[in-house]
Amino acid sequence: MPQCPTCQTLHTVKNGHIHTGKQRFLCKQCGYQFVENPTNKTIDAETRAGIARAA
């Protein structure tokens, strides 16, 4: 099992999947839920402006 990114313990268990199908894990020590290799996609300023105009 992967190490918890918050408390660094190895006491983690599988805890379902996220919407993209990646495995989600739960830390048994601190309760933090995480994905082992997350992809942080950011929205650029132009797209944010377009969304604001549409709303």
OpenMM code with the backbone's topology and positions (N, CA, C; nanometers):
from openmm import Vec3, app, unit

residues = "MET PRO GLN CYS PRO THR CYS GLN THR LEU HIS THR VAL LYS ASN GLY HIS ILE HIS THR GLY LYS GLN ARG PHE LEU CYS LYS GLN CYS GLY TYR GLN PHE VAL GLU ASN PRO THR ASN LYS THR ILE ASP ALA GLU THR ARG ALA GLY ILE ALA ARG ALA ALA".split()
positions = [
    Vec3(0.0834, -0.1180, 0.0000),
    Vec3(0.0000, 0.0000, 0.0000),
    Vec3(0.0887, 0.1255, 0.0000),
    Vec3(0.0387, 0.2314, -0.0622),
    Vec3(0.1182, 0.3551, -0.0663),
    Vec3(0.1217, 0.4257, 0.0691),
    Vec3(0.2171, 0.5139, 0.0818),
    Vec3(0.2348, 0.5923, 0.2047),
    Vec3(0.1398, 0.7108, 0.2027),
    Vec3(0.0836, 0.7457, 0.3173),
    Vec3(-0.0061, 0.8611, 0.3294),
    Vec3(0.0727, 0.9899, 0.3069),
    Vec3(0.0261, 1.0785, 0.2165),
    Vec3(0.0985, 1.2036, 0.1928),
    Vec3(0.0878, 1.3031, 0.3086),
    Vec3(-0.0067, 1.2834, 0.3996),
    Vec3(-0.0250, 1.3758, 0.5109),
    Vec3(0.0573, 1.3373, 0.6333),
    Vec3(0.0415, 1.2122, 0.6789),
    Vec3(0.1098, 1.1716, 0.8023),
    Vec3(0.2238, 1.0719, 0.7800),
    Vec3(0.2483, 1.0339, 0.6561),
    Vec3(0.3606, 0.9476, 0.6168),
    Vec3(0.3529, 0.8042, 0.6693),
    Vec3(0.2383, 0.7591, 0.7176),
    Vec3(0.2256, 0.6223, 0.7659),
    Vec3(0.1973, 0.5260, 0.6503),
    Vec3(0.2224, 0.3991, 0.6724),
    Vec3(0.1938, 0.2972, 0.5708),
    Vec3(0.0636, 0.2233, 0.6006),
    Vec3(-0.0132, 0.2689, 0.6992),
    Vec3(-0.1395, 0.2057, 0.7370),
    Vec3(-0.2524, 0.2594, 0.6490),
    Vec3(-0.2501, 0.2206, 0.5209),
    Vec3(-0.3519, 0.2646, 0.4263),
    Vec3(-0.4248, 0.1442, 0.3696),
    Vec3(-0.5486, 0.1671, 0.3257),
    Vec3(-0.6300, 0.0622, 0.2647),
    Vec3(-0.6955, 0.1176, 0.1387),
    Vec3(-0.7326, 0.0283, 0.0477),
    Vec3(-0.8047, 0.0691, -0.0722),
    Vec3(-0.9421, 0.1197, -0.0313),
    Vec3(-0.9900, 0.2240, -0.1010),
    Vec3(-1.1167, 0.2867, -0.0626),
    Vec3(-1.1945, 0.3287, -0.1863),
    Vec3(-1.2177, 0.2374, -0.2784),
    Vec3(-1.2964, 0.2670, -0.3972),
    Vec3(-1.2136, 0.3286, -0.5078),
    Vec3(-1.2844, 0.3913, -0.6033),
    Vec3(-1.2213, 0.4538, -0.7188),
    Vec3(-1.2800, 0.5922, -0.7406),
    Vec3(-1.2021, 0.6823, -0.8032),
    Vec3(-1.2532, 0.8134, -0.8388),
    Vec3(-1.3220, 0.8033, -0.9740),
    Vec3(-1.3816, 0.9114, -1.0217),
    Vec3(-1.4614, 0.9084, -1.1441),
    Vec3(-1.3816, 0.8708, -1.2682),
    Vec3(-1.2513, 0.8856, -1.2654),
    Vec3(-1.1694, 0.8480, -1.3811),
    Vec3(-1.1231, 0.7032, -1.3748),
    Vec3(-1.1562, 0.6340, -1.2659),
    Vec3(-1.1197, 0.4943, -1.2517),
    Vec3(-0.9943, 0.4692, -1.1694),
    Vec3(-0.9261, 0.5758, -1.1256),
    Vec3(-0.8056, 0.5577, -1.0441),
    Vec3(-0.8432, 0.5080, -0.9046),
    Vec3(-0.7535, 0.4276, -0.8464),
    Vec3(-0.7744, 0.3732, -0.7126),
    Vec3(-0.7634, 0.4834, -0.6079),
    Vec3(-0.8577, 0.4859, -0.5139),
    Vec3(-0.8531, 0.5804, -0.4027),
    Vec3(-0.8108, 0.5032, -0.2785),
    Vec3(-0.7351, 0.5678, -0.1910),
    Vec3(-0.6859, 0.5049, -0.0689),
    Vec3(-0.7313, 0.5855, 0.0522),
    Vec3(-0.7397, 0.5192, 0.1661),
    Vec3(-0.7778, 0.5804, 0.2931),
    Vec3(-0.6695, 0.5512, 0.3949),
    Vec3(-0.6239, 0.6551, 0.4642),
    Vec3(-0.5258, 0.6387, 0.5708),
    Vec3(-0.6005, 0.5995, 0.6981),
    Vec3(-0.5618, 0.4875, 0.7568),
    Vec3(-0.6274, 0.4400, 0.8785),
    Vec3(-0.5862, 0.5199, 1.0019),
    Vec3(-0.4754, 0.5937, 0.9929),
    Vec3(-0.4278, 0.6695, 1.1085),
    Vec3(-0.4914, 0.8082, 1.1155),
    Vec3(-0.4896, 0.8835, 1.0044),
    Vec3(-0.5404, 1.0213, 1.0092),
    Vec3(-0.6731, 1.0398, 0.9347),
    Vec3(-0.7173, 0.9384, 0.8569),
    Vec3(-0.8457, 0.9469, 0.7884),
    Vec3(-0.8415, 1.0175, 0.6547),
    Vec3(-0.7234, 1.0544, 0.6084),
    Vec3(-0.7090, 1.1276, 0.4818),
    Vec3(-0.7343, 1.0338, 0.3637),
    Vec3(-0.8137, 1.0790, 0.2658),
    Vec3(-0.8375, 1.0030, 0.1437),
    Vec3(-0.7527, 1.0630, 0.0330),
    Vec3(-0.6882, 0.9773, -0.0478),
    Vec3(-0.5998, 1.0285, -0.1514),
    Vec3(-0.5895, 0.9313, -0.2672),
    Vec3(-0.5403, 0.9835, -0.3803),
    Vec3(-0.5097, 0.9051, -0.4992),
    Vec3(-0.3580, 0.9042, -0.5105),
    Vec3(-0.3012, 0.7903, -0.5482),
    Vec3(-0.1549, 0.7749, -0.5450),
    Vec3(-0.0825, 0.8714, -0.6387),
    Vec3(-0.1235, 0.8847, -0.7639),
    Vec3(-0.0585, 0.9753, -0.8591),
    Vec3(-0.1628, 1.0715, -0.9163),
    Vec3(-0.1994, 1.1770, -0.8424),
    Vec3(-0.3043, 1.2672, -0.8892),
    Vec3(-0.2575, 1.3529, -1.0069),
    Vec3(-0.3517, 1.3885, -1.0935),
    Vec3(-0.3226, 1.4820, -1.2025),
    Vec3(-0.3994, 1.6097, -1.1722),
    Vec3(-0.3284, 1.7139, -1.1379),
    Vec3(-0.3904, 1.8414, -1.1026),
    Vec3(-0.4056, 1.9259, -1.2277),
    Vec3(-0.5264, 1.9272, -1.2828),
    Vec3(-0.5532, 2.0049, -1.4031),
    Vec3(-0.6063, 2.1417, -1.3621),
    Vec3(-0.5412, 2.2481, -1.4098),
    Vec3(-0.5852, 2.3825, -1.3767),
    Vec3(-0.6588, 2.4425, -1.4960),
    Vec3(-0.7483, 2.5344, -1.4671),
    Vec3(-0.8247, 2.6037, -1.5711),
    Vec3(-0.7590, 2.7389, -1.5947),
    Vec3(-0.7239, 2.7678, -1.7213),
    Vec3(-0.6557, 2.8934, -1.7505),
    Vec3(-0.7519, 3.0121, -1.7396),
    Vec3(-0.6967, 3.1327, -1.7357),
    Vec3(-0.7744, 3.2553, -1.7149),
    Vec3(-0.8746, 3.2786, -1.8270),
    Vec3(-0.8393, 3.2465, -1.9500),
    Vec3(-0.9296, 3.2663, -2.0639),
    Vec3(-1.0547, 3.1784, -2.0504),
    Vec3(-1.0361, 3.0551, -2.0124),
    Vec3(-1.1498, 2.9642, -1.9947),
    Vec3(-1.2367, 3.0093, -1.8792),
    Vec3(-1.1744, 3.0551, -1.7698),
    Vec3(-1.2509, 3.1053, -1.6543),
    Vec3(-1.3373, 3.2252, -1.6949),
    Vec3(-1.2814, 3.3143, -1.7765),
    Vec3(-1.3550, 3.4315, -1.8217),
    Vec3(-1.4741, 3.3887, -1.9075),
    Vec3(-1.4553, 3.2907, -1.9943),
    Vec3(-1.5643, 3.2415, -2.0789),
    Vec3(-1.6753, 3.1792, -1.9959),
    Vec3(-1.6391, 3.1082, -1.8925),
    Vec3(-1.7389, 3.0482, -1.8040),
    Vec3(-1.8159, 3.1566, -1.7307),
    Vec3(-1.7451, 3.2583, -1.6849),
    Vec3(-1.8114, 3.3689, -1.6125),
    Vec3(-1.9087, 3.4434, -1.7033),
    Vec3(-1.8709, 3.4612, -1.8304),
    Vec3(-1.9624, 3.5290, -1.9249),
    Vec3(-2.0865, 3.4450, -1.9524),
    Vec3(-2.0709, 3.3136, -1.9573),
    Vec3(-2.1830, 3.2252, -1.9889),
    Vec3(-2.2810, 3.2121, -1.8724),
    Vec3(-2.2345, 3.2345, -1.7522),
    Vec3(-2.3198, 3.2145, -1.6335),
    Vec3(-2.4107, 3.3301, -1.6075),
] * unit.nanometer
topology = app.Topology()
chain = topology.addChain("A")
for resn in residues:
    res = topology.addResidue(resn, chain)
    for name in ("N", "CA", "C"):
        topology.addAtom(name, app.Element.getBySymbol(name[0]), res)
